[in-house]
Amino acid sequence: MANASMRSPDPWIHGRSEALAGAPSDPFEVIARAYAPVQDEVDVEVPITFGAIPRDLSGTYFRNGPGRVSIGGDRYGHPFDGDGMVVRFAFDEGRVRYRNRYVRTRGFVDEQRAGRMLYRGFGSQRPGGLLANLGRTRFKNAANTSVLWHGGVLRALWEGGAPHRIDPRTLETIGVDDLGGLLRPERAIERALAPEHAFTAHPAIDPRSGELWGFGVIGGPRARLAIYRLDAEGAPIERRFVALPRLAFVHDFVLTERFLVFLLAPIAFDLARAIVGLASPVDALRRDPSLGTTVLVVPRDGGALRTIEARAGFVFHHVAGWDEGTREIVIDTLRMDDFEGGTIDVLDPAALRRVRVPRAVPTRMIVDLATRRVREEVHIDADVELPTIDPRRRTRPARIAYAVARPSGWSAISHPAIARLDLASREVHMRDLAPDLPGEPLYVPRPYAPEGEGYVLTIVYRAETHRSELWVLDARDLSTVARATLPHHVPLGFHGTFVPS
Ligand SMILES: [Fe+2]
């Protein structure tokens, strides 16, 4: 078996990350070790250490996440600021080839050259106190949140800036991608501040048309939401702007057959404080008790938008959403009662111990467009994140979802379990892997088979070996079909995609 590692010639690589001796039993230590920076880039065939890769699993799995949260002696203030490292698993005839590569953003390259932190981030201030941050309006595009395959192009996404185009075979960074000009600001003053508008890490592909819908939040005195649409081949179709009632962090949205729906959380954002450098953006967020959640309903066809007030809640991810008749929209979302602001040093177990992350509970919201009311109830009593569904079910009623989960009694920030949620029967099946830590469980349906059959792919951090493994699970019951062991660990990451071959 060809198992030789091909090292990248890039000068920044200075050796393979060392396996750490001894396995910690404390979950906070496990999480801190799981975030240890990755120092090598490899291209290897990985050994199958359990079971066999199914022959009908054919294609490539890409996933993004922060490969490093420190440089030199400088630590980033939040895992959201970690430099994007894309991993790639190519499945072919039962074999798996693995590759990892950092996205060569301008910030990554500059900091690599300097050997220290140069940029501010979502939760990171530059070392050196106020003077080192005052007036620094350039933030690093971390390119770390997701990977998008659309129109034959692979992109690394980060919601605060433009995507980076990535070679799907080598994972080399091709460059910043403005989506055929869609992200280019109209006004020179805007271009001076940022050469491209932001593009979400959660765009949505309409399974019927193949069109891609995305958005970006544009700050400033009059906050706006940019909405973007590309055709199935990736050519730009449309860009429009919607006025926001307030500057809001919007991480995800719901695409139905008729609408785009955004939830604006009751968070006040002290933009001036963040921009001038007095605080990192995450430290400039405050819950505003006078506000509820605003539901913004934007018709796909360009009709008038509606805003409807709902109970205050905080959401990173939606699970599914669809139109129910002509007057209702159903949204299955992961609702938190509160939000966790502030910086997080994920390399420090003591700091991790202090972090309180509210439960994210599968909640059904029914938006009544006629009465302008929102009904809301807990749909499944669980604490889950990073949900995935059958991509063929997007815009329509989805039944089965997969997510990472925190079993009751588990208080640490990361999720040691995988859950299969039945949104119709409201049953949840959970598989607890503690002390190991799985990443996003990506559902890969088997072609022509019903929803909920096929495979779930996840990258699991193994506490005992300080290595990560690719796990292939049976989508029906989360039993293990196969495991492949990587030559190093992959820090806990965010989102991925599967491209069938
Ligand atoms: Fe996300």
Boltz pocket constraint, residues with backbone or C-beta under 6 A from the ligand:
constraints:
  - pocket:
      binder: B
      contacts: [[A, 145], [A, 201], [A, 202], [A, 251], [A, 316], [A, 317], [A, 494], [A, 495]]
      max_distance: 6.0
